[in-house]
């Protein structure tokens, strides 16, 4: 798999076994700086495992993982400060208001993004009078996204960032994500939404059964069929192989 110095995320032949099950099977993909890479796959395809492995939360049984040139499994705090993540379960402290959390997080970084900008652009101000425990799932997702971005990370992993959001909130998230990429970050978004991939992605990777079946620009991956039909053709072929 050819890579370039612009690739902030490089996975080569990665295998991960969880509970006796092969979750990633020789998975290879890249994500360049200054671009949004959407990883498309159905539930159980390996998207979340790919993110957790890229963060150093899981150790691969085989293959190589390089995030900003470092192995995340062995990387120290300096590396982790350069990587942002918003996982589906959020992982947020629940007893504080969003603004309190974001202001606190901003103080932990040498060059933080103005937290109030994220607070406003993601519509968090509208429900900031409530503590995080009392927010809806979609509201927590937006807080988690703001928390992932406040430190100006060079690489950002967003696991299903718009799942369950209404159309207006989804558009707000897409606009913020595009801005982050335009500023130079490598943004990796896992999704099973074709609309999200077509609207947001500079690059698309289709994964199924722990393997990357194809990656490239949305036009390259979709071809004449279009992204949705190509996805179904690829994953149906994989399921019957």
C-alpha positions as CSV (number, residue, x, y, z in Angstrom):
1,X,0.0,0.0,0.0
2,X,1.7,3.3,-1.1
3,X,1.8,6.0,1.6
4,X,3.0,9.6,1.5
5,X,4.4,12.0,4.1
6,X,1.0,13.7,4.1
7,X,-0.6,10.5,5.6
8,X,-1.2,11.1,9.3
9,X,-2.9,7.8,9.8
10,X,-1.4,4.6,8.3
11,X,-2.6,1.1,9.1
12,X,-0.9,-1.8,7.2
13,X,-2.0,-5.4,7.5
14,X,-3.5,-4.9,10.9
15,X,-5.1,-7.9,12.6
16,X,-7.0,-7.6,15.9
17,X,-8.6,-10.5,17.7
18,X,-11.3,-9.8,20.4
19,X,-12.8,-12.6,22.5
20,X,-11.5,-15.2,20.0
21,X,-13.1,-13.4,17.1
22,X,-11.0,-11.7,14.3
23,X,-12.3,-8.1,14.4
24,X,-9.7,-6.8,12.0
25,X,-8.2,-9.0,9.3
26,X,-5.1,-7.5,7.6
27,X,-6.8,-4.1,7.4
28,X,-4.9,-1.5,5.5
29,X,-5.9,2.2,5.1
30,X,-4.6,5.7,5.2
31,X,-5.9,9.1,6.1
32,X,-4.1,12.3,4.9
33,X,-3.7,15.6,6.7
34,X,-6.1,18.3,5.7
35,X,-8.8,16.0,4.6
36,X,-11.9,14.1,5.9
37,X,-11.7,10.3,5.4
38,X,-15.0,8.6,5.9
39,X,-14.8,4.9,6.8
40,X,-18.1,3.3,5.6
41,X,-19.2,-0.1,6.9
42,X,-22.2,-1.8,8.4
43,X,-22.6,-2.6,12.1
44,X,-19.9,-5.1,13.1
45,X,-17.7,-4.4,10.1
46,X,-14.8,-3.3,12.3
47,X,-15.1,0.5,12.3
48,X,-15.0,1.0,16.0
49,X,-12.2,-1.6,16.5
50,X,-10.2,0.3,13.9
51,X,-10.6,3.5,15.8
52,X,-9.7,1.9,19.2
53,X,-6.6,0.3,17.6
54,X,-5.6,3.7,16.1
55,X,-5.9,5.2,19.6
56,X,-3.7,2.6,21.2
57,X,-6.6,1.1,23.2
58,X,-6.2,-2.2,21.5
59,X,-2.9,-3.9,20.6
60,X,-2.8,-5.6,17.1
61,X,-1.8,-9.2,16.9
62,X,-0.1,-8.4,13.5
63,X,0.5,-5.5,11.2
64,X,1.6,-1.9,11.8
65,X,-0.2,1.2,13.1
66,X,1.3,4.7,12.7
67,X,-0.5,7.8,13.8
68,X,1.6,11.0,13.2
69,X,4.5,8.6,12.7
70,X,4.2,7.0,16.1
71,X,2.9,3.6,17.3
72,X,-0.1,4.6,19.5
73,X,0.3,1.5,21.7
74,X,3.7,2.8,22.9
75,X,3.1,6.5,22.6
76,X,3.3,8.8,25.5
77,X,1.2,11.8,26.7
78,X,2.8,14.2,24.2
79,X,1.4,12.1,21.3
80,X,-2.0,11.6,22.8
81,X,-2.4,15.4,23.2
82,X,-2.1,15.6,19.4
83,X,-5.0,13.2,18.8
84,X,-8.7,14.0,19.4
85,X,-11.5,11.4,19.7
86,X,-15.3,11.3,20.1
87,X,-16.5,7.8,20.7
88,X,-20.1,6.7,20.6
89,X,-20.3,6.2,24.3
90,X,-19.1,9.7,24.9
91,X,-17.0,9.1,28.0
92,X,-17.8,12.5,29.4
93,X,-18.1,13.5,33.0
94,X,-21.8,13.8,33.7
95,X,-22.1,16.1,36.7
96,X,-21.1,19.4,35.1
97,X,-22.5,21.7,32.5
98,X,-21.0,21.6,29.0
99,X,-19.4,25.1,29.3
100,X,-17.7,24.2,32.5
101,X,-16.2,21.0,31.0
102,X,-15.1,22.8,27.8
103,X,-13.5,25.7,29.6
104,X,-11.6,23.2,31.9
105,X,-10.4,21.2,28.9
106,X,-9.2,24.3,27.1
107,X,-6.9,25.1,30.0
108,X,-5.1,21.8,29.6
109,X,-3.7,22.6,26.1
110,X,-1.0,25.2,25.1
111,X,-2.9,26.5,22.1
112,X,-6.6,25.6,22.5
113,X,-9.3,26.4,20.1
114,X,-11.7,29.0,21.6
115,X,-14.2,26.8,23.4
116,X,-17.0,29.3,23.1
117,X,-16.7,29.1,19.3
118,X,-17.4,25.4,19.4
119,X,-20.1,25.9,22.0
120,X,-21.9,28.3,19.7
121,X,-21.3,26.6,16.4
122,X,-22.5,23.3,17.6
123,X,-25.6,24.7,19.3
124,X,-24.5,23.7,22.8
125,X,-25.4,27.1,24.3
126,X,-29.1,26.3,23.9
127,X,-28.9,23.6,26.6
128,X,-25.9,24.6,28.6
129,X,-28.1,25.3,31.7
130,X,-28.3,21.5,32.2
131,X,-25.6,19.1,33.4
132,X,-24.4,16.6,30.9
133,X,-26.2,13.7,32.7
134,X,-29.5,15.3,31.8
135,X,-28.8,15.9,28.1
136,X,-30.2,13.8,25.3
137,X,-27.9,11.4,23.4
138,X,-27.6,13.8,20.5
139,X,-26.8,16.7,22.8
140,X,-24.1,14.7,24.5
141,X,-22.7,13.8,21.1
142,X,-22.2,17.5,20.3
143,X,-20.5,18.1,23.6
144,X,-18.2,15.1,23.0
145,X,-17.3,16.5,19.5
146,X,-16.5,19.9,21.1
147,X,-14.4,18.2,23.7
148,X,-12.5,16.3,21.0
149,X,-11.7,19.5,19.1
150,X,-10.9,22.0,21.8
151,X,-7.2,21.0,22.0
152,X,-6.6,21.7,18.2
153,X,-5.7,18.0,17.5
154,X,-3.7,17.1,14.4
155,X,-5.7,13.9,14.0
156,X,-9.3,13.5,15.0
157,X,-11.3,10.2,15.1
158,X,-15.1,10.6,15.2
159,X,-17.1,7.4,15.7
160,X,-20.6,7.9,14.2
161,X,-20.6,11.6,15.1
162,X,-24.1,12.4,13.7
163,X,-26.0,9.2,14.6
164,X,-29.4,10.2,16.0
165,X,-29.0,13.9,15.2
166,X,-31.7,16.0,13.5
167,X,-30.9,17.5,10.1
168,X,-30.0,20.9,11.4
169,X,-27.6,19.5,14.0
170,X,-26.1,17.2,11.4
171,X,-25.3,20.2,9.2
172,X,-23.7,22.0,12.1
173,X,-21.5,19.1,12.8
174,X,-20.5,18.7,9.1
175,X,-19.6,22.4,8.9
176,X,-17.4,22.2,11.9
177,X,-15.7,19.0,10.7
178,X,-15.0,20.6,7.3
179,X,-13.4,23.6,9.0
180,X,-11.1,21.4,11.1
181,X,-9.9,19.6,8.0
182,X,-9.4,22.8,6.1
183,X,-7.2,24.0,9.0
184,X,-4.9,21.0,8.3
185,X,-6.1,18.2,10.6
186,X,-6.6,14.6,9.4
187,X,-10.2,13.8,10.3
188,X,-11.4,10.1,10.3
189,X,-15.2,9.7,10.5
190,X,-16.8,6.3,10.8
191,X,-20.3,6.1,9.4
192,X,-22.9,4.0,7.7
193,X,-24.5,7.0,6.2
194,X,-24.0,7.4,2.4
195,X,-25.3,11.0,2.6
196,X,-22.7,11.8,5.2
197,X,-19.9,10.2,3.2
198,X,-20.9,12.0,-0.1
199,X,-21.4,15.4,1.6
200,X,-18.4,15.3,3.9
201,X,-15.6,13.1,2.6
202,X,-12.5,13.9,0.6
203,X,-11.7,10.2,0.8
204,X,-13.8,7.1,1.5
205,X,-12.7,3.6,2.7
206,X,-15.2,0.8,2.6
207,X,-14.6,-1.9,5.2
208,X,-16.4,-5.2,5.8
209,X,-15.5,-8.2,7.9
210,X,-12.5,-6.4,9.3
211,X,-11.0,-5.7,5.8
212,X,-10.7,-2.6,3.7
213,X,-12.3,-3.5,0.4
214,X,-11.5,-0.2,-1.4
215,X,-10.4,3.4,-0.7
216,X,-10.1,6.6,-2.7
217,X,-12.1,9.7,-3.4
218,X,-15.9,9.3,-3.4
219,X,-15.9,9.5,-7.2
220,X,-13.2,6.9,-7.5
221,X,-14.9,4.5,-5.1
222,X,-18.4,5.1,-6.4
223,X,-17.6,5.2,-10.1
224,X,-20.5,5.2,-12.5
225,X,-22.6,3.2,-10.0
226,X,-22.6,5.7,-7.2
227,X,-21.3,5.2,-3.7
228,X,-24.4,3.5,-2.3
229,X,-24.7,0.9,-5.0
230,X,-20.9,0.2,-5.1
231,X,-21.0,-0.3,-1.3
232,X,-23.7,-2.9,-1.6
233,X,-22.0,-4.7,-4.4
234,X,-18.7,-4.9,-2.6
235,X,-20.1,-6.0,0.8
236,X,-22.6,-8.5,-0.8
237,X,-19.7,-10.0,-2.7
238,X,-17.6,-10.2,0.5
239,X,-20.4,-11.8,2.4
240,X,-20.8,-14.6,-0.2
241,X,-17.1,-15.1,-0.8
